[in-house]
Amino acid sequence: MNSKISGKKTIAVTTLGCKVNQFESAAFLSELGQREVELVPFSSPAEVYIINTCAVTAKAGAQSRQLIRQALRANPEARLIVTGCYAQIAAQDILEIADCPICIVGNDSKHRLVEVALADRHCDLEMHLGNIGGRKEINPLTVTSFGARTRAYLKVQDGCNSFCSYCIVPYTRGRSRSLAPDQVLAQAEIFAEQGYKEQVLTGIHLGHYGHDLAPRTNLRELLARLLARNLPVRYRLSSLEPTEITDELLILMAESAAVMPYLHIPLQSGDDRILKKMNRRYPAATFAKVVADSVVRLPDIAIGVDVLVGFPGEDEAAFRNTYNLLESLPVSYLHVFPYSKRPGTPAAEMADQVAKAVKEERVALLRDLHHKKRTAFYQSHLGSTRQILVERRKPGRLLKGYSENYIPVSFAGDSALVNQLVTVRLEELTDDGVLGRIV
């Protein structure tokens, strides 16, 4: 509907990056939904554009700049609000993109973003950037709807204290800060009431949840409190460091049908020398033991792994150590990234930067290993029955959803099954997952 007809201000929101960013954008949309505004697609002309940016890689920064230019082309007179990690570290670069003023809202001020977006005054080099490193509390954001999804992301933690030598995130997100357990439970209940069948606990450094709270708590205790509510929900955990996957956590996961057998564990390198240069606080042997322990406790578990290829000083022997370790482990899939310099991080100044062509060759080898691992994992579950959370109907008329251990499964069925749990027998490999049949 044209805003001139509806009388409502048109607002478009777009998001790059991690699950935490997606939760925060859902909070913006939830609050905007309670105002007299009209939400429109980002590709449409709008009076206000909100861009939640990412800076984890050089590519993410470039995509952030591209979206800013896209909004300015669509409506040069629009009120433009730029937030997120790229806004936090590259405010001056953003201001130089356009002649017109832009409102920049730092990560520590996201709870005020809607107020800034709806202000009547024109943006006049407006900067809402506080001292993110000194922030002691997590932003109070509430999400009442996560959009047309079956799975909702529940942000319970923000910030990171690790300062891996390649990573810009501690500088853009500040120190680790946790949401109080009662607030987590309240958000979980909102999502359950809204009909979301699956909730993903997420944070910038999820495994540090509760370490800053008084009384001190941890992720396992938070999970136990969530499970005690007996909500009609299944839970997943987002990325956890190897040193944070304890026996107590694995036992809880094994004993509860509501916690999905799924872990995402960043390795980054399988070479101890490179791990030390990365400021990763574990040797490769620790990672291998965590994977082995996880499979013993949860035989059907899916384990995803992050790998950073071509870190400064990674020679052929170091890369081969990474490849051989991953090849030997019962992991399910790999997320493979080429290292890219992030100005302001120690790694950007290191000698022995790896040539682009070498990085590309190594990335290709690991992505080929990923396809082999993923296919073997899917193959090992053929003939089993799984509880599939149905997400949508595919263009080819089959329903598609995910098993407890995150296998994508397609099968024939009625559209009324979308956002329902369905028992499906896994029967045949396909190009993008598994073909199944309702039983």
Residue pairs with C-beta under 8 A, 6 or more apart in sequence:
1 38
3 9
3 10
3 38
3 47
6 38
8 36
8 37
8 38
9 36
9 37
9 38
9 47
9 48
9 118
10 37
10 38
10 39
10 40
10 44
10 45
10 46
10 47
10 48
11 32
11 37
11 38
11 39
11 40
11 46
11 47
11 48
11 49
11 50
11 117
12 39
12 40
12 41
12 42
12 44
12 46
12 48
12 49
12 50
12 71
13 25
13 28
13 29
13 32
13 39
13 42
13 49
13 50
13 52
14 42
14 49
14 50
14 51
14 52
14 67
15 21
15 22
15 25
15 52
16 51
16 52
16 53
16 54
16 60
16 63
16 64
16 67
16 84
17 52
17 53
17 54
17 56
17 60
17 84
17 85
18 54
18 56
18 202
18 204
19 153
19 155
19 200
19 202
19 238
20 153
20 155
20 158
20 202
20 203
20 204
21 52
21 54
21 84
21 85
22 153
23 141
23 143
23 153
23 154
23 155
23 202
24 52
24 110
24 139
24 141
24 155
25 50
25 52
26 143
26 145
26 146
26 147
26 152
26 153
27 110
27 141
27 142
27 143
28 50
28 52
28 110
28 113
28 114
28 117
29 39
29 145
29 147
30 142
30 143
30 144
30 145
31 114
32 39
32 114
32 117
33 39
33 144
33 145
35 114
35 118
37 118
40 46
42 49
42 67
42 70
42 71
43 74
44 74
45 74
45 75
46 71
46 74
46 75
46 78
47 75
47 78
47 79
48 78
48 79
48 80
48 81
48 117
48 118
49 71
49 74
49 75
49 78
49 79
49 80
49 81
50 81
50 83
50 113
50 117
51 64
51 67
51 68
51 71
51 80
51 81
51 82
51 83
51 84
52 83
52 84
53 60
53 61
53 64
53 67
53 82
53 83
53 84
53 85
53 86
53 87
54 60
54 61
54 63
54 64
54 84
54 85
54 86
55 61
55 64
55 84
55 85
55 86
55 88
55 89
55 90
55 168
55 172
55 342
56 85
56 167
56 168
56 169
57 337
57 340
57 342
58 340
58 341
58 342
59 340
60 86
61 86
61 90
64 82
64 84
64 86
64 87
65 86
65 93
65 94
65 97
68 80
68 82
68 94
68 97
68 98
68 102
69 97
69 98
71 78
71 80
72 78
72 80
72 97
72 98
72 100
76 100
77 100
79 103
79 117
79 122
79 123
80 98
80 100
80 102
80 103
80 123
81 102
81 103
81 105
81 113
81 116
81 117
81 123
82 94
82 102
82 103
82 104
82 105
83 104
83 105
83 106
83 107
83 110
83 113
84 107
85 107
85 168
85 169
85 172
85 173
86 94
86 172
87 94
87 104
87 105
87 106
87 107
87 129
88 106
88 107
88 129
88 132
88 171
88 172
88 173
89 168
89 171
89 172
89 344
91 104
91 127
91 129
94 102
94 104
95 102
95 104
95 125
100 123
101 122
101 123
101 124
101 125
101 126
102 123
102 126
103 116
103 117
103 123
103 126
103 128
104 126
104 127
104 128
104 129
105 112
105 113
105 116
105 128
105 129
106 128
106 129
106 130
106 132
107 132
107 139
107 158
107 172
107 173
107 174
108 129
108 130
108 131
108 132
108 135
108 139
108 174
109 116
109 128
109 129
109 130
110 139
110 141
111 139
111 140
111 141
112 128
116 126
116 128
132 171
132 172
132 173
132 174
133 171
133 174
133 175
134 174
135 159
135 174
135 175
135 177
136 175
136 177
137 177
138 157
138 158
138 159
138 177
138 178
138 179
139 158
140 183
141 155
142 187
142 190
143 152
143 187
143 190
143 191
144 190
144 194
145 194
146 152
146 153
146 191
146 194
146 196
149 196
149 391
150 196
150 197
150 198
150 389
150 390
150 391
150 401
150 418
150 419
151 196
151 197
151 198
151 199
151 200
151 236
151 389
151 391
152 191
152 194
152 196
152 198
152 199
152 200
153 199
153 200
153 202
153 238
154 184
154 187
154 188
154 191
154 199
154 200
154 201
154 202
155 179
155 202
155 203
156 178
156 179
156 184
156 201
156 202
156 203
156 206
156 209
156 222
157 176
157 177
157 178
157 179
157 202
157 203
157 204
157 205
157 206
157 208
157 209
158 173
158 174
158 176
158 177
158 203
158 204
159 170
159 173
159 174
159 175
159 176
159 177
159 204
159 205
160 167
160 169
160 170
160 173
160 175
160 176
160 204
160 205
160 208
161 170
161 175
161 176
161 205
161 208
162 170
162 205
162 241
162 279
162 281
163 170
163 279
164 268
164 278
164 279
164 280
165 277
165 278
165 279
165 345
165 346
165 347
165 350
166 278
166 308
166 311
166 339
166 342
166 345
166 347
167 342
167 345
168 342
168 344
168 345
169 204
171 344
171 345
173 204
175 212
176 204
176 205
176 208
176 211
176 212
177 212
178 203
178 208
178 209
178 210
178 211
178 212
178 213
179 187
180 213
181 210
181 213
181 217
181 221
181 222
181 225
184 222
184 225
184 226
185 225
185 226
185 229
188 199
188 226
188 229
188 231
188 233
189 229
189 231
191 199
191 233
192 199
192 231
192 232
192 233
195 419
196 233
197 232
197 233
197 234
197 389
197 419
197 420
197 421
198 233
198 234
198 235
198 236
198 260
198 389
199 233
199 234
199 235
199 236
200 235
200 236
200 237
200 238
201 219
201 222
201 223
201 235
201 236
201 237
201 238
202 238
203 209
203 238
205 241
206 219
206 237
206 238
206 239
206 240
206 244
207 219
207 240
207 241
207 243
207 244
207 245
208 244
209 217
209 218
209 219
209 222
210 216
210 217
210 218
210 219
210 221
210 222
211 218
219 237
219 240
219 244
219 249
220 246
220 248
220 249
220 252
223 235
223 249
223 252
223 256
223 259
224 252
226 235
227 235
227 252
227 256
227 258
227 259
233 258
234 257
234 258
234 259
234 260
234 389
234 404
235 258
235 259
235 260
236 259
236 260
236 262
236 406
237 259
237 262
237 263
237 264
238 264
239 264
239 265
239 266
239 306
240 263
240 264
240 265
241 265
241 266
241 282
242 265
242 266
242 267
242 282
242 286
242 287
242 290
243 281
243 282
243 286
243 290
245 263
245 265
245 290
245 293
245 294
247 293
247 297
250 293
250 294
250 297
250 298
251 297
252 259
253 259
253 261
253 297
253 298
254 297
254 298
260 404
260 405
260 406
261 298
261 300
261 301
261 302
261 404
261 405
262 301
262 302
262 303
262 304
262 404
262 405
262 406
263 294
263 301
263 302
263 303
263 304
264 303
264 304
264 305
264 306
265 287
265 290
265 291
265 303
265 304
265 305
265 306
266 305
266 306
267 284
267 287
267 305
267 306
267 307
267 322
267 325
267 326
268 275
268 278
268 280
268 306
268 307
268 308
268 311
269 275
269 278
269 280
269 284
269 307
269 308
269 311
269 314
269 318
269 321
269 322
270 284
270 287
270 321
270 322
270 323
270 324
270 325
270 326
271 284
271 314
271 317
271 318
271 319
271 321
271 322
272 283
272 284
273 313
273 318
274 311
274 313
274 314
274 318
274 322
275 282
275 283
275 284
277 311
277 312
277 313
277 347
277 350
278 308
278 311
278 347
279 346
284 321
284 325
287 325
288 325
288 328
288 329
291 303
291 329
291 330
291 331
292 329
292 330
294 301
294 303
295 301
295 303
295 330
300 381
300 404
300 405
301 405
302 332
302 333
302 377
302 405
302 406
302 407
303 330
303 331
303 332
304 331
304 332
304 333
304 334
304 335
304 406
305 326
305 331
305 333
305 334
305 335
306 334
306 335
306 337
307 322
307 326
307 334
307 335
307 336
307 337
307 366
308 337
308 338
308 339
309 319
309 322
309 336
309 337
309 338
309 339
309 359
309 362
309 363
309 366
310 338
310 339
310 354
310 358
310 359
310 362
310 363
311 339
311 347
311 354
312 339
312 347
312 350
312 351
312 352
312 353
312 354
313 350
313 351
313 352
314 339
314 354
319 362
322 366
323 365
323 366
323 369
326 334
326 366
326 369
326 373
327 369
331 373
332 373
332 374
332 377
332 405
332 406
333 370
333 373
333 374
333 377
334 366
334 367
334 369
334 370
334 373
336 363
336 366
336 367
336 370
337 363
338 356
338 359
338 360
338 363
339 347
339 354
339 359
341 347
341 348
341 353
342 348
375 429
377 407
378 407
378 426
378 429
378 433
378 434
379 429
381 403
381 405
381 407
381 426
381 434
382 426
382 427
382 428
382 429
382 434
383 425
383 426
383 427
384 425
384 426
385 423
385 424
385 425
385 426
385 439
386 403
386 404
386 405
386 407
386 409
386 423
386 424
386 426
386 436
387 403
387 404
387 421
387 422
387 423
387 424
388 401
388 402
388 403
388 409
388 411
388 421
388 422
388 423
388 424
388 436
389 401
389 402
389 419
389 420
389 421
390 399
390 400
390 401
390 413
390 417
390 418
390 419
390 420
390 421
390 422
391 400
391 401
391 402
391 418
391 419
392 399
392 400
392 401
392 418
393 399
393 400
393 415
393 418
394 400
394 410
397 412
398 410
398 411
398 412
398 435
399 410
399 411
399 412
399 413
399 415
399 417
399 418
399 422
400 408
400 409
400 410
400 433
401 408
401 409
401 422
402 408
402 409
403 409
403 424
403 426
407 426
407 433
407 434
408 432
408 433
408 434
409 424
409 426
409 433
409 434
409 435
409 436
410 430
410 433
410 434
410 435
410 436
411 422
411 424
411 435
411 436
411 437
411 438
412 437
412 438
413 422
413 438
422 438
423 438
423 439
424 436
424 437
424 438
424 439
425 436
425 437
425 438
425 439
426 434
426 436
427 434
427 435
427 436
427 437
428 434
428 435
429 435
